[in-house]
Amino acid sequence: MKMLSKIFAIAAFSALAFSGTASAQEAPDALVKRISSEVLDTAKSDKDIQSGNNNRIMQLVEQKILPYVDFERMTQLAAGRFWRQATPEQQKQLITEFRSLLVYTYSGALSQVRDQKIEFKPLRAAPTDTEVEVNSQVISSRGGEPIQLSYRLEKKADGWKLYDVNVLGAWLVEAYKGTFASEINKGGIDGLIKALSDKNKQLAARAAKK
């Protein structure tokens, strides 16, 4: 999980940058573009975030990100065929622990934002589509190859929700799917829940030291 966290932290500051002020009727690419700029500007200018203040970073994540991510669908996709084997209570625990893991990962990414900017590619979707893929790239003024990012969103009754992220050619859900399957094969659904819980405790302890 350490490598997964490191890889997807690169994308976190932009991929999940949504806000409750956005209209449900707004095009998904316009939504991502507008709110990404807002979050990037905040991360770049907020001294507490730049210094790694965990409370401030978590506050930004709670306000701008969590309401617009479909953690249930992300967890279900990552669990794959094992999802149907889990009891309703186990499913609830998996969603809670996976949500916490991703929040810690994304929170860590926000403190790394410096001079990056995002360029978006034209959206290839019909107005009636309820699932779309928004493509972009992150560019640094310090040079280097642009980081290619893609976001999968679904239009729900209360607006667009993000449920997967692709960075450098790897989809987040697919990457975690292998980790989930490995833990389940070793210790069942409860084994996966324990592995996620243990990881979150480590991340919480690390964050508390900052």
Secondary structure as a PSIPRED ss2 file (coil, helix, strand):
# PSIPRED VFORMAT (PSIPRED V4.0)

   1 M C   1.000  0.000  0.000
   2 K H   0.000  1.000  0.000
   3 M H   0.000  1.000  0.000
   4 L H   0.000  1.000  0.000
   5 S H   0.000  1.000  0.000
   6 K H   0.000  1.000  0.000
   7 I H   0.000  1.000  0.000
   8 F H   0.000  1.000  0.000
   9 A H   0.000  1.000  0.000
  10 I H   0.000  1.000  0.000
  11 A H   0.000  1.000  0.000
  12 A H   0.000  1.000  0.000
  13 F H   0.000  1.000  0.000
  14 S H   0.000  1.000  0.000
  15 A H   0.000  1.000  0.000
  16 L C   1.000  0.000  0.000
  17 A C   1.000  0.000  0.000
  18 F C   1.000  0.000  0.000
  19 S C   1.000  0.000  0.000
  20 G C   1.000  0.000  0.000
  21 T C   1.000  0.000  0.000
  22 A C   1.000  0.000  0.000
  23 S C   1.000  0.000  0.000
  24 A C   1.000  0.000  0.000
  25 Q C   1.000  0.000  0.000
  26 E C   1.000  0.000  0.000
  27 A C   1.000  0.000  0.000
  28 P H   0.000  1.000  0.000
  29 D H   0.000  1.000  0.000
  30 A H   0.000  1.000  0.000
  31 L H   0.000  1.000  0.000
  32 V H   0.000  1.000  0.000
  33 K H   0.000  1.000  0.000
  34 R H   0.000  1.000  0.000
  35 I H   0.000  1.000  0.000
  36 S H   0.000  1.000  0.000
  37 S H   0.000  1.000  0.000
  38 E H   0.000  1.000  0.000
  39 V H   0.000  1.000  0.000
  40 L H   0.000  1.000  0.000
  41 D H   0.000  1.000  0.000
  42 T H   0.000  1.000  0.000
  43 A H   0.000  1.000  0.000
  44 K H   0.000  1.000  0.000
  45 S H   0.000  1.000  0.000
  46 D C   1.000  0.000  0.000
  47 K H   0.000  1.000  0.000
  48 D H   0.000  1.000  0.000
  49 I H   0.000  1.000  0.000
  50 Q H   0.000  1.000  0.000
  51 S C   1.000  0.000  0.000
  52 G C   1.000  0.000  0.000
  53 N C   1.000  0.000  0.000
  54 N H   0.000  1.000  0.000
  55 N H   0.000  1.000  0.000
  56 R H   0.000  1.000  0.000
  57 I H   0.000  1.000  0.000
  58 M H   0.000  1.000  0.000
  59 Q H   0.000  1.000  0.000
  60 L H   0.000  1.000  0.000
  61 V H   0.000  1.000  0.000
  62 E H   0.000  1.000  0.000
  63 Q H   0.000  1.000  0.000
  64 K H   0.000  1.000  0.000
  65 I C   1.000  0.000  0.000
  66 L H   0.000  1.000  0.000
  67 P H   0.000  1.000  0.000
  68 Y H   0.000  1.000  0.000
  69 V E   0.000  0.000  1.000
  70 D C   1.000  0.000  0.000
  71 F H   0.000  1.000  0.000
  72 E H   0.000  1.000  0.000
  73 R H   0.000  1.000  0.000
  74 M H   0.000  1.000  0.000
  75 T H   0.000  1.000  0.000
  76 Q H   0.000  1.000  0.000
  77 L H   0.000  1.000  0.000
  78 A H   0.000  1.000  0.000
  79 A H   0.000  1.000  0.000
  80 G H   0.000  1.000  0.000
  81 R H   0.000  1.000  0.000
  82 F H   0.000  1.000  0.000
  83 W H   0.000  1.000  0.000
  84 R H   0.000  1.000  0.000
  85 Q H   0.000  1.000  0.000
  86 A C   1.000  0.000  0.000
  87 T C   1.000  0.000  0.000
  88 P H   0.000  1.000  0.000
  89 E H   0.000  1.000  0.000
  90 Q H   0.000  1.000  0.000
  91 Q H   0.000  1.000  0.000
  92 K H   0.000  1.000  0.000
  93 Q H   0.000  1.000  0.000
  94 L H   0.000  1.000  0.000
  95 I H   0.000  1.000  0.000
  96 T H   0.000  1.000  0.000
  97 E H   0.000  1.000  0.000
  98 F H   0.000  1.000  0.000
  99 R H   0.000  1.000  0.000
 100 S H   0.000  1.000  0.000
 101 L H   0.000  1.000  0.000
 102 L H   0.000  1.000  0.000
 103 V H   0.000  1.000  0.000
 104 Y H   0.000  1.000  0.000
 105 T H   0.000  1.000  0.000
 106 Y H   0.000  1.000  0.000
 107 S H   0.000  1.000  0.000
 108 G H   0.000  1.000  0.000
 109 A H   0.000  1.000  0.000
 110 L H   0.000  1.000  0.000
 111 S C   1.000  0.000  0.000
 112 Q C   1.000  0.000  0.000
 113 V C   1.000  0.000  0.000
 114 R C   1.000  0.000  0.000
 115 D C   1.000  0.000  0.000
 116 Q E   0.000  0.000  1.000
 117 K E   0.000  0.000  1.000
 118 I E   0.000  0.000  1.000
 119 E E   0.000  0.000  1.000
 120 F E   0.000  0.000  1.000
 121 K C   1.000  0.000  0.000
 122 P C   1.000  0.000  0.000
 123 L C   1.000  0.000  0.000
 124 R C   1.000  0.000  0.000
 125 A C   1.000  0.000  0.000
 126 A C   1.000  0.000  0.000
 127 P C   1.000  0.000  0.000
 128 T C   1.000  0.000  0.000
 129 D C   1.000  0.000  0.000
 130 T C   1.000  0.000  0.000
 131 E E   0.000  0.000  1.000
 132 V E   0.000  0.000  1.000
 133 E E   0.000  0.000  1.000
 134 V E   0.000  0.000  1.000
 135 N E   0.000  0.000  1.000
 136 S E   0.000  0.000  1.000
 137 Q E   0.000  0.000  1.000
 138 V E   0.000  0.000  1.000
 139 I E   0.000  0.000  1.000
 140 S E   0.000  0.000  1.000
 141 S C   1.000  0.000  0.000
 142 R C   1.000  0.000  0.000
 143 G C   1.000  0.000  0.000
 144 G C   1.000  0.000  0.000
 145 E C   1.000  0.000  0.000
 146 P C   1.000  0.000  0.000
 147 I E   0.000  0.000  1.000
 148 Q E   0.000  0.000  1.000
 149 L E   0.000  0.000  1.000
 150 S E   0.000  0.000  1.000
 151 Y E   0.000  0.000  1.000
 152 R E   0.000  0.000  1.000
 153 L E   0.000  0.000  1.000
 154 E E   0.000  0.000  1.000
 155 K E   0.000  0.000  1.000
 156 K E   0.000  0.000  1.000
 157 A C   1.000  0.000  0.000
 158 D C   1.000  0.000  0.000
 159 G E   0.000  0.000  1.000
 160 W E   0.000  0.000  1.000
 161 K E   0.000  0.000  1.000
 162 L E   0.000  0.000  1.000
 163 Y E   0.000  0.000  1.000
 164 D E   0.000  0.000  1.000
 165 V E   0.000  0.000  1.000
 166 N E   0.000  0.000  1.000
 167 V E   0.000  0.000  1.000
 168 L C   1.000  0.000  0.000
 169 G C   1.000  0.000  0.000
 170 A E   0.000  0.000  1.000
 171 W E   0.000  0.000  1.000
 172 L H   0.000  1.000  0.000
 173 V H   0.000  1.000  0.000
 174 E H   0.000  1.000  0.000
 175 A H   0.000  1.000  0.000
 176 Y H   0.000  1.000  0.000
 177 K H   0.000  1.000  0.000
 178 G H   0.000  1.000  0.000
 179 T H   0.000  1.000  0.000
 180 F H   0.000  1.000  0.000
 181 A H   0.000  1.000  0.000
 182 S H   0.000  1.000  0.000
 183 E H   0.000  1.000  0.000
 184 I H   0.000  1.000  0.000
 185 N H   0.000  1.000  0.000
 186 K H   0.000  1.000  0.000
 187 G H   0.000  1.000  0.000
 188 G H   0.000  1.000  0.000
 189 I H   0.000  1.000  0.000
 190 D H   0.000  1.000  0.000
 191 G H   0.000  1.000  0.000
 192 L H   0.000  1.000  0.000
 193 I H   0.000  1.000  0.000
 194 K H   0.000  1.000  0.000
 195 A H   0.000  1.000  0.000
 196 L H   0.000  1.000  0.000
 197 S H   0.000  1.000  0.000
 198 D H   0.000  1.000  0.000
 199 K H   0.000  1.000  0.000
 200 N H   0.000  1.000  0.000
 201 K H   0.000  1.000  0.000
 202 Q H   0.000  1.000  0.000
 203 L H   0.000  1.000  0.000
 204 A H   0.000  1.000  0.000
 205 A H   0.000  1.000  0.000
 206 R H   0.000  1.000  0.000
 207 A H   0.000  1.000  0.000
 208 A H   0.000  1.000  0.000
 209 K C   1.000  0.000  0.000
 210 K C   1.000  0.000  0.000
